[in-house]
């Protein structure tokens, strides 16, 4: 019985297929950039999850790509632009201004329309 309990406790450790990926960086700044970028990129396979919390094969591939780009000396924006080119604009949690201009300007336009309509309404009733 003791052997059976011991085997149940130890077997996940022995037969686990998940390998822990380790990344070696030249400095702490690059390491912080790596983990920061992981939180900014969503996993294409997992809904609503970043690649930081995913072990899906595509997430691991993206992590490796980010690591290699950091080692090559690319900037964060270059890395994110490259990932947007490959996976589309939805891969990052921060939308770009160019692709979402209507979302940025619509509140301002609506506010101006309300102010304009209120001025006309107040002039007619005065």
MODELLER restraints for C-alpha pairs under 7 A, 6 or more apart:
rsr = mdl.restraints
at = mdl.atoms
rsr.add(forms.Gaussian(group=physical.xy_distance, feature=features.Distance(at['CA:25:A'], at['CA:31:A']), mean=5.98, stdev=0.5))
rsr.add(forms.Gaussian(group=physical.xy_distance, feature=features.Distance(at['CA:30:A'], at['CA:70:A']), mean=6.82, stdev=0.5))
rsr.add(forms.Gaussian(group=physical.xy_distance, feature=features.Distance(at['CA:34:A'], at['CA:66:A']), mean=6.95, stdev=0.5))
rsr.add(forms.Gaussian(group=physical.xy_distance, feature=features.Distance(at['CA:34:A'], at['CA:67:A']), mean=6.60, stdev=0.5))
rsr.add(forms.Gaussian(group=physical.xy_distance, feature=features.Distance(at['CA:38:A'], at['CA:50:A']), mean=6.73, stdev=0.5))
rsr.add(forms.Gaussian(group=physical.xy_distance, feature=features.Distance(at['CA:38:A'], at['CA:51:A']), mean=5.63, stdev=0.5))
rsr.add(forms.Gaussian(group=physical.xy_distance, feature=features.Distance(at['CA:38:A'], at['CA:52:A']), mean=5.01, stdev=0.5))
rsr.add(forms.Gaussian(group=physical.xy_distance, feature=features.Distance(at['CA:38:A'], at['CA:63:A']), mean=7.00, stdev=0.5))
rsr.add(forms.Gaussian(group=physical.xy_distance, feature=features.Distance(at['CA:39:A'], at['CA:50:A']), mean=5.60, stdev=0.5))
rsr.add(forms.Gaussian(group=physical.xy_distance, feature=features.Distance(at['CA:39:A'], at['CA:51:A']), mean=6.75, stdev=0.5))
rsr.add(forms.Gaussian(group=physical.xy_distance, feature=features.Distance(at['CA:39:A'], at['CA:52:A']), mean=5.70, stdev=0.5))
rsr.add(forms.Gaussian(group=physical.xy_distance, feature=features.Distance(at['CA:40:A'], at['CA:50:A']), mean=6.94, stdev=0.5))
rsr.add(forms.Gaussian(group=physical.xy_distance, feature=features.Distance(at['CA:40:A'], at['CA:92:A']), mean=5.72, stdev=0.5))
rsr.add(forms.Gaussian(group=physical.xy_distance, feature=features.Distance(at['CA:40:A'], at['CA:93:A']), mean=5.72, stdev=0.5))
rsr.add(forms.Gaussian(group=physical.xy_distance, feature=features.Distance(at['CA:41:A'], at['CA:50:A']), mean=5.60, stdev=0.5))
rsr.add(forms.Gaussian(group=physical.xy_distance, feature=features.Distance(at['CA:41:A'], at['CA:51:A']), mean=6.18, stdev=0.5))
rsr.add(forms.Gaussian(group=physical.xy_distance, feature=features.Distance(at['CA:41:A'], at['CA:91:A']), mean=5.67, stdev=0.5))
rsr.add(forms.Gaussian(group=physical.xy_distance, feature=features.Distance(at['CA:41:A'], at['CA:92:A']), mean=4.57, stdev=0.5))
rsr.add(forms.Gaussian(group=physical.xy_distance, feature=features.Distance(at['CA:41:A'], at['CA:93:A']), mean=6.37, stdev=0.5))
rsr.add(forms.Gaussian(group=physical.xy_distance, feature=features.Distance(at['CA:42:A'], at['CA:48:A']), mean=6.98, stdev=0.5))
rsr.add(forms.Gaussian(group=physical.xy_distance, feature=features.Distance(at['CA:42:A'], at['CA:49:A']), mean=5.76, stdev=0.5))
rsr.add(forms.Gaussian(group=physical.xy_distance, feature=features.Distance(at['CA:42:A'], at['CA:50:A']), mean=4.04, stdev=0.5))
rsr.add(forms.Gaussian(group=physical.xy_distance, feature=features.Distance(at['CA:42:A'], at['CA:51:A']), mean=5.66, stdev=0.5))
rsr.add(forms.Gaussian(group=physical.xy_distance, feature=features.Distance(at['CA:42:A'], at['CA:91:A']), mean=5.18, stdev=0.5))
rsr.add(forms.Gaussian(group=physical.xy_distance, feature=features.Distance(at['CA:42:A'], at['CA:92:A']), mean=5.76, stdev=0.5))
rsr.add(forms.Gaussian(group=physical.xy_distance, feature=features.Distance(at['CA:42:A'], at['CA:93:A']), mean=6.70, stdev=0.5))
rsr.add(forms.Gaussian(group=physical.xy_distance, feature=features.Distance(at['CA:43:A'], at['CA:49:A']), mean=5.89, stdev=0.5))
rsr.add(forms.Gaussian(group=physical.xy_distance, feature=features.Distance(at['CA:43:A'], at['CA:50:A']), mean=5.16, stdev=0.5))
rsr.add(forms.Gaussian(group=physical.xy_distance, feature=features.Distance(at['CA:43:A'], at['CA:51:A']), mean=4.90, stdev=0.5))
rsr.add(forms.Gaussian(group=physical.xy_distance, feature=features.Distance(at['CA:43:A'], at['CA:59:A']), mean=5.79, stdev=0.5))
rsr.add(forms.Gaussian(group=physical.xy_distance, feature=features.Distance(at['CA:44:A'], at['CA:91:A']), mean=6.79, stdev=0.5))
rsr.add(forms.Gaussian(group=physical.xy_distance, feature=features.Distance(at['CA:51:A'], at['CA:59:A']), mean=5.15, stdev=0.5))
rsr.add(forms.Gaussian(group=physical.xy_distance, feature=features.Distance(at['CA:66:A'], at['CA:79:A']), mean=6.77, stdev=0.5))
rsr.add(forms.Gaussian(group=physical.xy_distance, feature=features.Distance(at['CA:69:A'], at['CA:79:A']), mean=6.70, stdev=0.5))
rsr.add(forms.Gaussian(group=physical.xy_distance, feature=features.Distance(at['CA:84:A'], at['CA:91:A']), mean=6.22, stdev=0.5))
